[in-house]
Structures are given as structure tokens and as C-alpha cells.
């Protein structure tokens, strides 16, 4: 079974489709906007708790932010 990892591109795309700025998302999830920027550039990945909150705020399933990777 392939490993599943966080997809920075999916976060960026979904956030933009919803018309939410990085600053707005950061405020909604209780993080600094630079943290959201780091999520979107792949410099770091959100915890499962943060990812769940992001999904709730953006109205998307958590699985929308996950990609299949190499095993």
C-alpha cells in the first residue's frame, strides 16, 4: 500500500478556490500566516489536528489534502 503524505499544492489550490487568503486561513486556524505559507511551500506539514481544522475551515474533506506517495 502506498504511503500517504500531505499535499502542499492541494492546500494552495483549495484555499485559492475558496477565495481565502493565507492570513485569513491562519487566523481561522490559530496559526501565523507564515506557517500557512510554509505548509503551501512544503517546508513543513500540518499536524493531523491542524489539517483537520484547515479542512473544516475550507469546507473540504481531509483526504483532499493527501496524496499517495512511494511506499
SEKE-980987 format. One record per atom (N, C-alpha, C, O): residue in three letters; chain; atom name; y, x, z. Coordinates in Angstrom, 3 decimals, decimal comma, padded with zeros to 6 digits. Each point is the difference from the previous one (the first is absolute). Layout:
// residues N
R   residu   chaine   atome          y          x          z
R      ALA        A      CA          Y          X          Z
...
***
This chain:
// residues 71
R   residu   chaine   atome          y          x          z
R      UNK        A       N   -001,173    000,847    000,000
R      UNK        A      CA    001,173   -000,847    000,000
R      UNK        A       C    001,243    000,897    000,000
R      UNK        A       O    000,085    000,925    000,808
R      UNK        A       N    000,870   -001,180   -001,692
R      UNK        A      CA    001,186    000,847   -000,053
R      UNK        A       C    000,874   -000,194    001,237
R      UNK        A       O    000,067   -001,086    000,576
R      UNK        A       N    000,601    002,172   -000,188
R      UNK        A      CA    000,938   -000,075    001,122
R      UNK        A       C    001,215   -000,812   -000,436
R      UNK        A       O    000,339   -000,045   -001,183
R      UNK        A       N    000,288   -000,575    002,121
R      UNK        A      CA    001,198   -000,786   -000,287
R      UNK        A       C    001,180    000,667    000,692
R      UNK        A       O   -000,086    000,395    001,163
R      UNK        A       N    001,181   -000,278   -001,892
R      UNK        A      CA    001,183    000,656    000,538
R      UNK        A       C    001,249   -000,830   -000,275
R      UNK        A       O    000,010   -000,878   -000,863
R      UNK        A       N    001,032    001,178    001,614
R      UNK        A      CA    001,288   -000,659   -000,167
R      UNK        A       C    000,605    000,366   -001,353
R      UNK        A       O   -000,090    001,149   -000,432
R      UNK        A       N    000,710   -002,127   -000,241
R      UNK        A      CA    000,629    000,218   -001,296
R      UNK        A       C    001,519   -000,068    000,119
R      UNK        A       O    000,557   -001,094    000,099
R      UNK        A       N    000,126    002,243   -000,106
R      UNK        A      CA    001,465   -000,004    000,065
R      UNK        A       C    000,632   -000,774   -001,163
R      UNK        A       O    001,003   -000,691    000,179
R      UNK        A       N   -001,596    000,814   -001,365
R      UNK        A      CA    000,540   -000,692   -001,171
R      UNK        A       C   -000,040   -001,514    000,171
R      UNK        A       O    000,928   -000,699   -000,404
R      UNK        A       N   -001,995    000,200    000,996
R      UNK        A      CA   -000,110   -001,443    000,221
R      UNK        A       C    001,080   -000,474    000,961
R      UNK        A       O    000,607   -001,049   -000,217
R      UNK        A       N   -000,367    001,805    001,265
R      UNK        A      CA    001,044   -000,376    000,951
R      UNK        A       C    001,353   -000,072   -000,709
R      UNK        A       O    000,723   -000,987    000,138
R      UNK        A       N   -000,389    002,009   -000,881
R      UNK        A      CA    001,279    000,040   -000,711
R      UNK        A       C    000,116   -001,179   -000,961
R      UNK        A       O    001,029   -000,675   -000,033
R      UNK        A       N   -002,071    000,426   -000,742
R      UNK        A      CA    000,040   -001,072   -000,990
R      UNK        A       C    000,146   -001,374    000,663
R      UNK        A       O    000,841   -000,800   -000,411
R      UNK        A       N   -001,639    000,530    001,414
R      UNK        A      CA    000,048   -001,303    000,664
R      UNK        A       C    001,345   -000,191    000,698
R      UNK        A       O    000,581   -001,083   -000,061
R      UNK        A       N   -000,091    002,116    000,716
R      UNK        A      CA    001,302   -000,099    000,673
R      UNK        A       C    001,098   -000,333   -000,999
R      UNK        A       O    000,833   -000,871    000,251
R      UNK        A       N   -000,832    001,562   -001,376
R      UNK        A      CA    001,022   -000,252   -001,032
R      UNK        A       C   -000,144   -001,395   -000,604
R      UNK        A       O    001,001   -000,681   -000,228
R      UNK        A       N   -002,235    000,249   -000,033
R      UNK        A      CA   -000,224   -001,340   -000,544
R      UNK        A       C    000,541   -001,081    000,928
R      UNK        A       O    000,460   -001,048   -000,453
R      UNK        A       N   -000,520    001,314    001,757
R      UNK        A      CA    000,472   -000,977    000,988
R      UNK        A       C    001,512    000,107    000,223
R      UNK        A       O    000,587   -000,813    000,714
R      UNK        A       N    000,039    001,826   -001,334
R      UNK        A      CA    001,445    000,189    000,143
R      UNK        A       C    000,409    000,491    001,377
R      UNK        A       O    001,083   -000,325    000,486
R      UNK        A       N   -001,952    001,108    000,144
R      UNK        A      CA    000,251    000,501    001,349
R      UNK        A       C    000,351    001,486   -000,097
R      UNK        A       O   -000,711    000,772   -000,643
R      UNK        A       N    001,807   -000,381    001,285
R      UNK        A      CA    000,367    001,421    000,015
R      UNK        A       C   -000,843    000,740    001,027
R      UNK        A       O   -000,623   -000,608    000,872
R      UNK        A       N    000,615    001,920   -000,990
R      UNK        A      CA   -000,706    000,811    000,990
R      UNK        A       C    000,602   -000,220    001,388
R      UNK        A       O   -000,730   -000,090    000,987
R      UNK        A       N    002,039    000,004   -000,913
R      UNK        A      CA    000,668   -000,216    001,292
R      UNK        A       C   -000,385   -001,346    000,607
R      UNK        A       O   -000,256   -000,089    001,201
R      UNK        A       N    000,215   -000,950   -002,020
R      UNK        A      CA   -000,364   -001,335    000,486
R      UNK        A       C   -001,442   -000,004    000,493
R      UNK        A       O   -000,287   -000,524    001,076
R      UNK        A       N   -000,621    001,106   -001,857
R      UNK        A      CA   -001,398    000,063    000,409
R      UNK        A       C   -000,135    000,789    001,296
R      UNK        A       O   -000,720   -000,408    000,912
R      UNK        A       N    001,409    001,531   -000,834
R      UNK        A      CA   -000,058    000,824    001,201
R      UNK        A       C    000,459   -000,787    001,230
R      UNK        A       O   -000,630    000,076    001,055
R      UNK        A       N    001,706   -000,816   -001,186
R      UNK        A      CA    000,499   -000,802    001,118
R      UNK        A       C   -001,016   -001,060    000,404
R      UNK        A       O   -000,200   -000,253    001,188
R      UNK        A       N   -000,440   -000,366   -002,174
R      UNK        A      CA   -000,979   -001,056    000,270
R      UNK        A       C   -001,255    000,521    000,704
R      UNK        A       O   -000,629   -000,718    000,778
R      UNK        A       N    000,274    001,970   -001,059
R      UNK        A      CA   -001,228    000,547    000,598
R      UNK        A       C    000,288    000,909    001,188
R      UNK        A       O   -000,921    000,567    000,587
R      UNK        A       N    002,195   -000,426   -000,230
R      UNK        A      CA    000,356    000,807    001,162
R      UNK        A       C   -000,123    001,492   -000,214
R      UNK        A       O   -000,316    000,741    000,931
R      UNK        A       N    000,562   -000,298   -002,146
R      UNK        A      CA   -000,053    001,430   -000,324
R      UNK        A       C    001,324    000,412   -000,638
R      UNK        A       O    000,802   -000,853   -000,379
R      UNK        A       N   -000,578    002,151    000,262
R      UNK        A      CA    001,159    000,534   -000,683
R      UNK        A       C   -000,246   -000,063   -001,510
R      UNK        A       O   -001,143    000,098   -000,447
R      UNK        A       N    002,216   -000,261   -000,339
R      UNK        A      CA   -000,200   -000,109   -001,454
R      UNK        A       C   -000,587    001,269   -000,590
R      UNK        A       O   -000,650   -000,057   -001,044
R      UNK        A       N    000,860    001,204    001,685
R      UNK        A      CA   -000,595    001,229   -000,529
R      UNK        A       C   -001,526   -000,045    000,114
R      UNK        A       O   -000,704    000,610   -000,805
R      UNK        A       N    000,204   -001,325    001,792
R      UNK        A      CA   -001,448   -000,157    000,139
R      UNK        A       C   -000,548   -000,805   -001,163
R      UNK        A       O   -001,042    000,342   -000,559
R      UNK        A       N    001,737   -001,412    000,192
R      UNK        A      CA   -000,430   -000,799   -001,153
R      UNK        A       C    000,032    000,851   -001,260
R      UNK        A       O   -000,907   -000,083   -000,829
R      UNK        A       N    001,943    000,901    000,679
R      UNK        A      CA    000,089    000,904   -001,142
R      UNK        A       C   -001,196    000,953   -000,032
R      UNK        A       O   -000,565    000,259   -001,062
R      UNK        A       N    000,187    000,255    002,221
R      UNK        A      CA   -001,147    000,904    000,062
R      UNK        A       C   -001,294   -000,724   -000,348
R      UNK        A       O   -000,885    000,584   -000,625
R      UNK        A       N    000,764   -001,842    001,020
R      UNK        A      CA   -001,176   -000,788   -000,395
R      UNK        A       C   -000,065   -000,111   -001,516
R      UNK        A       O   -001,063    000,157   -000,600
R      UNK        A       N    002,221   -000,431   -000,018
R      UNK        A      CA    000,031   -000,234   -001,448
R      UNK        A       C   -000,171    001,269   -000,831
R      UNK        A       O   -000,416   -000,065   -001,157
R      UNK        A       N    000,731    001,196    001,731
R      UNK        A      CA   -000,184    001,253   -000,730
R      UNK        A       C   -001,347    000,643    000,309
R      UNK        A       O   -000,361    001,012   -000,601
R      UNK        A       N   -000,376   -001,596    001,532
R      UNK        A      CA   -001,307    000,531    000,342
R      UNK        A       C    000,044    001,159    000,974
R      UNK        A       O   -001,020    000,649    000,229
R      UNK        A       N    002,183   -000,375    000,353
R      UNK        A      CA    000,102    001,094    000,974
R      UNK        A       C   -000,736   -000,337    001,280
R      UNK        A       O   -000,477    000,892    000,702
R      UNK        A       N    000,383   -002,190   -000,393
R      UNK        A      CA   -000,801   -000,452    001,132
R      UNK        A       C   -000,468   -001,422   -000,303
R      UNK        A       O    000,526   -000,664   -000,894
R      UNK        A       N   -001,499    000,220    001,632
R      UNK        A      CA   -000,545   -001,346   -000,198
R      UNK        A       C    000,223   -000,812    001,275
R      UNK        A       O   -000,057    000,547    001,101
R      UNK        A       N    000,307   -001,824   -001,241
R      UNK        A      CA    000,187   -000,827    001,189
R      UNK        A       C   -001,308   -000,187    000,757
R      UNK        A       O   -001,086    000,042   -000,578
R      UNK        A       N    001,216   -000,249    001,877
R      UNK        A      CA   -001,166   -000,347    000,807
R      UNK        A       C   -000,478   -001,384   -000,443
R      UNK        A       O    000,716   -000,712   -000,704
R      UNK        A       N   -001,905    000,341    001,110
R      UNK        A      CA   -000,511   -001,326   -000,342
R      UNK        A       C    000,917   -001,080    000,565
R      UNK        A       O    000,254   -001,010   -000,657
R      UNK        A       N    000,237    001,219    001,860
R      UNK        A      CA    000,926   -000,965    000,620
R      UNK        A       C    001,274   -000,138   -000,830
R      UNK        A       O    000,445   -001,115   -000,273
R      UNK        A       N    000,147    002,246   -000,132
R      UNK        A      CA    001,215   -000,033   -000,809
R      UNK        A       C   -000,276   -000,632   -001,356
R      UNK        A       O    000,815   -000,777   -000,497
R      UNK        A       N   -001,950    001,101   -000,105
R      UNK        A      CA   -000,343   -000,563   -001,298
R      UNK        A       C   -000,177   -001,517    000,080
R      UNK        A       O    000,401   -000,725   -000,911
R      UNK        A       N   -000,989    000,259    001,981
R      UNK        A      CA   -000,166   -001,439    000,203
R      UNK        A       C    001,364   -000,672    000,111
R      UNK        A       O    000,208   -001,075   -000,562
R      UNK        A       N    000,714    001,694    001,275
R      UNK        A      CA    001,350   -000,546    000,135
R      UNK        A       C    000,724    000,004   -001,343
R      UNK        A       O    000,665   -000,974   -000,352
R      UNK        A       N   -000,790    002,062   -000,393
R      UNK        A      CA    000,604    000,092   -001,333
R      UNK        A       C   -000,528   -001,125   -000,884
R      UNK        A       O    000,773   -000,680   -000,675
R      UNK        A       N   -002,079    000,487    000,681
R      UNK        A      CA   -000,612   -001,053   -000,818
R      UNK        A       C    000,553   -001,369    000,395
R      UNK        A       O    000,308   -000,817   -000,867
R      UNK        A       N   -000,181    000,568    002,157
R      UNK        A      CA    000,541   -001,281    000,467
R      UNK        A       C    001,440   -000,191   -000,463
R      UNK        A       O    000,361   -001,070   -000,492
R      UNK        A       N    000,451    002,093    000,648
R      UNK        A      CA    001,411   -000,082   -000,383
R      UNK        A       C    000,151   -000,241   -001,498
R      UNK        A       O    000,849   -000,783   -000,428
R      UNK        A       N   -001,676    001,458   -000,366
R      UNK        A      CA    000,110   -000,123   -001,457
R      UNK        A       C   -000,816   -001,166   -000,560
R      UNK        A       O    000,060   -000,279   -001,198
R      UNK        A       N   -000,810   -000,392    002,044
R      UNK        A      CA   -000,780   -001,150   -000,453
R      UNK        A       C   -001,111    000,382   -000,963
R      UNK        A       O   -000,244   -000,689   -000,990
R      UNK        A       N   -000,422    001,785    001,289
R      UNK        A      CA   -001,087    000,481   -000,851
R      UNK        A       C   -001,207    000,329    000,881
R      UNK        A       O    000,161    000,321    001,177
R      UNK        A       N   -001,357   -000,398   -001,740
R      UNK        A      CA   -001,178    000,386    000,792
R      UNK        A       C   -000,030    001,512    000,210
R      UNK        A       O    000,480    000,760   -000,841
R      UNK        A       N   -001,036   -000,338    001,949
R      UNK        A      CA   -000,113    001,435    000,290
R      UNK        A       C   -000,728    000,711   -001,137
R      UNK        A       O    000,332    001,137   -000,336
R      UNK        A       N   -001,306   -001,792   -000,245
R      UNK        A      CA   -000,779    000,629   -001,075
R      UNK        A       C    000,847    000,338   -001,227
R      UNK        A       O   -000,406    000,823   -000,821
R      UNK        A       N    001,574   -001,447    000,688
R      UNK        A      CA    000,879    000,313   -001,131
R      UNK        A       C    000,553    001,427    000,095
R      UNK        A       O    000,455    000,561   -000,997
R      UNK        A       N   -000,498    000,017    002,192
R      UNK        A      CA    000,540    001,335    000,230
R      UNK        A       C   -001,080    001,076    000,077
R      UNK        A       O    000,273    001,139    000,380
R      UNK        A       N   -001,492   -001,505   -000,741
R      UNK        A      CA   -001,132    000,911    000,097
R      UNK        A       C   -000,547    000,293   -001,393
R      UNK        A       O   -000,105   -000,895   -000,837
R      UNK        A       N   -000,237    002,145    000,603
R      UNK        A      CA   -000,624    000,371   -001,271
R      UNK        A       C   -001,337    000,665    000,290
R      UNK        A       O   -000,193    000,610    001,052
R      UNK        A       N   -000,710   -000,736   -001,987
R      UNK        A      CA   -001,287    000,672    000,121
R      UNK        A       C    000,176    001,444   -000,426
R      UNK        A       O    000,637    000,285   -001,015
R      UNK        A       N   -001,199    000,619    001,787
R      UNK        A      CA    000,093    001,414   -000,316
R      UNK        A       C   -001,377    000,600   -000,146
R      UNK        A       O   -001,004   -000,712   -000,019
R      UNK        A       N    000,964    002,013   -000,083
R      UNK        A      CA   -001,280    000,699   -000,100
R      UNK        A       C   -000,722   -000,079    001,328
R      UNK        A       O    000,630   -000,034    001,057
R      UNK        A       N   -001,925    000,004   -001,110
R      UNK        A      CA   -000,815   -000,077    001,217
R      UNK        A       C    000,032    001,291    000,754
R      UNK        A       O   -000,631    000,117    001,050
***
